[in-house]
Amino acid sequence: MPTISVDKAALFKDLGREYTTEEFDELCFEFGIELDEDTTNTDRPVINGKQEAPQLKIEVPANRYDMLCFEGISLMLQIFTGKINTPNFRLVAPKDGNLHSITVHEETSTVRPFVSGAILRNITFTQDRYESFIALQDKIHQNLARQRTLVSIGTHDLDTIQGPFTYEALPPEQIKFVPLNQTREMNGHELMEFYEKDKNLGKYLHIIRDSPVYPVIYDSKRTVCSLPPIINGDHSKISLNTKNVFIEITALDSTKVEIVNCILVAMFSQYTEEPFTVEPVKIISPHNQRTRETPDLTPKEMQAEVSYINQCCGLSLTAEDICKLLQKMSFKATPSISSPDIVDVHVPRTRADVLHQCDIMEDVAVAYGFNNLVRTFPGKTGTIAAPLPINKLGDIVRVEAAMAGWTEVMPLILCSHAENFEFLNRVDDGTTAVKLANPKTAEYQVVRTTLLPGLLKTIRENKHHSVPIKVFEVADVAFKDLSLERKSRNERHFSAAWYGKTSGFEVVHGLMDRIMLMLRCPFIVQKHGVDGISKNGYWIEEDQDATYLPGHAAKVFLRLANKVTVIGSFGILHPSVLEKFELK
C-alpha cells in the first residue's frame, strides 16, 4: 500500500486537537488506514539547515487515490470525525463566459488519444502546499497511472501562456522547445538522447520513443506546454507565485483520465480564493465524439439495499441510520422514495474506489466501527463462502487421481504456437487459440488449448528420474469465442500422461475408468448397445487422431439426458510427437 508522509502539527491543527501516537493510531484503524510511523522521537533529516518537522507516515489503501496527499488525508479525517461536512465541489465558469479549450487533433489517436483539463483560479501556494501538489502528481503517476503509461499530468502557470490550446501528434523533429528547468532548446530526438540516462525521466522515454509521432500540447502562440508523458516546457512552469494553474492530463484510458482530473482539482481547490471551485476546460474532439467540458464533478448516483447492508454487517440499521453513517465517509445519502429497503447514495467523484453496493456496505461498517460489530456465527451474515461447482468437481478429480498414485503438476498456461499445434501434429485453423499480440519470447505465444504440451514438457525435464512417471493436471485452457464479450472462454480440463518402458495404454484407460466411477458415471458395455438407448453413461470408440499412433487411440463419449457428447480422448502418442518433445 502507498505510504504518505504528512506534517504532524499541520494535520492535528486541521483536525482541531492534539493526539497521542496511540490515539491517532486508533483513529487511523477506525477509518481503515494504518499509522506506520511517528517520527517525533526519531532522528530526522536536516534540510536547509533546519531539522525536518515531525512526520506521520500513513499507509492508505491502494484504491484510495484521493488520499495520496496531505490534503486528502486531512479532508477525509475531518469528515470522519465530524469536524466538517462533505464539501460541495462546483464548476465556476469565467465571468465573461468564455472557457479555455483544448482542441484534439485526430493524429493523437495513434499514440495517446485522450485528454482532459481544468483550471484552478486564484490559488494560494505556500511551500508545503506547493510540495504537496507536486508530490500528489508523482504518487498518481506511480499508482493509478502505472508509471505514466496510462495517464500523465501536466500543470502550468496559466498567466505565462495563452489559450486556446491544441493537442497534437507530430514527428519528433518538428517539436522544439526548452524542457523544464533547462536552458537549451531541443527537438524530440535530442530530448530523448538528453534524458536517456536521467534516473528520473529516463524510465518513461520508452512510452513514446518508438512512435513515429509524439503527443504535444501547444498554446495559441505555438508555445509548447508539454510533451506528455515525458516533461513540461520550461516556459509555463509553476512556482510559489503562481495564481492560476492550467492542468492538462493525457491518457490511454478514458476512465482514468477523468478520475485523475477530479482527484487533483478536488484536493487543491480548497486553496482557491473561493474554496472548492474549479474552472472547467472545454475539450473539442469531434473525431471520436468526445467533445465535452471537464472535469465532471457531479456526484455519481448509486443505490444500496438496507437489507443487504444489514445482512453483511449483522446489524439492524434503518435507512436513516445508514445515511448518517455514510455522511462520515464523505457520501451524501437519503432514504429512497421508491422503496423503504433502498438508500440513494451520491458518491463524490473523488471516490473512484466505489463501484458496487458492497463498497458502500464496507464504508457503513467502517463508519459504524468494526470493533462495534456484534460477534456472530458467520451463518447469520451473507458472506458464507462456497466453492464454485467447477472448482468442486476439479478437486474431486484431483483427489481421485492422486489416490490412484498419480502426481499433480502445474505447468504454465502459456506455451509456444508450435508446442500447441505442430508438435502435436495438429493444424491451427486460426479460430481456436488465443494469441498474444506482443509475446516477449517464442516460448509464450498462445494460451494453451490442451493440457498435453505442459505434461510432456514436465516429463521431458524429469525423464532422468526412474520410470514409470505418472503425472496429471486439472486446469483451464482457453478458446476463441467471438460470441462472448471477451471474445474467449475458459474450459476446465483434466489430462494425464504415463511415461515408461511400455505404452501404458491400459494404465491410462484404468485411471479414466476410476475417475468416471468416482463421478458415478457408469460404463456402457458394447453388448448393451449404444444407439437407440436412453441409458446415461460413457463408452469409447476407436479414433483416428494424428496426435496418437494409428489404431491405438480412442474417443470417450458421454450420454446425458439423451444428448451424446465427445468429452475426451486417450491413446499412445505418435512417435513424431515424442521426438518433438525429446521423449524418444
Number of C-alpha atoms within 10 A of each C-alpha: 13 17 19 21 18 21 15 18 16 16 21 14 11 14 19 11 9 13 14 8 14 10 11 17 18 15 18 17 15 18 19 16 19 20 20 15 16 18 16 14 7 9 10 14 11 10 9 7 7 9 11 15 17 19 19 22 19 22 20 22 15 14 16 18 24 27 26 29 23 22 22 21 19 20 23 20 21 20 19 23 15 14 14 15 18 19 14 14 20 17 20 15 16 12 7 6 8 10 18 21 21 25 19 25 17 15 17 19 16 13 17 24 22 24 28 25 28 26 29 25 22 16 19 19 19 12 10 12 16 17 12 19 19 12 16 23 19 17 18 23 20 15 16 20 22 12 18 23 19 19 27 25 28 22 23 24 20 20 13 13 20 14 14 16 23 21 28 22 24 16 14 20 13 12 19 17 23 20 23 15 11 12 10 8 13 17 16 20 15 14 20 19 12 12 16 16 11 12 9 9 14 15 15 20 18 13 18 18 14 9 13 12 21 26 27 22 24 21 18 12 11 12 19 24 31 29 22 24 27 23 18 24 23 19 20 21 20 19 14 13 12 19 18 19 21 22 20 25 21 28 25 19 16 16 11 19 25 25 20 28 25 26 25 23 23 27 23 23 24 20 19 18 14 13 17 20 23 26 22 25 25 20 25 20 19 13 12 12 8 14 15 16 19 22 27 16 22 14 17 16 12 16 18 23 20 21 17 17 24 19 16 18 24 19 15 13 14 15 22 14 14 26 20 17 21 26 20 26 24 24 22 20 23 18 21 16 10 9 9 13 15 18 23 19 23 18 23 23 23 25 21 20 14 19 12 11 16 15 13 23 22 16 23 24 24 22 22 20 15 16 10 10 13 10 9 10 8 12 8 12 16 14 11 9 7 8 9 9 9 10 14 12 14 17 14 13 20 20 13 17 23 13 10 13 11 20 15 17 16 14 15 12 18 19 20 20 19 19 24 25 19 15 19 22 18 14 11 13 8 9 10 14 23 21 18 12 8 8 12 9 9 11 13 19 22 22 22 27 23 21 24 19 23 23 22 22 16 15 22 16 11 12 16 8 9 8 12 13 15 19 22 22 24 21 19 17 19 19 19 19 16 11 9 9 8 9 11 15 16 13 12 14 16 17 19 22 22 22 17 12 8 8 14 17 16 10 13 19 13 13 17 17 16 17 18 17 12 12 13 10 17 16 15 18 12 10 6 9 10 15 6 7 10 12 15 16 19 22 17 19 11 15 17 13 21 15 22 22 16 15 12 17 22 20 18 17 17 21 20 13 9 12 9 13 12 13 12 14 18 23 24 19 20 18 14 18 21 16 11 15 17 14 16 10
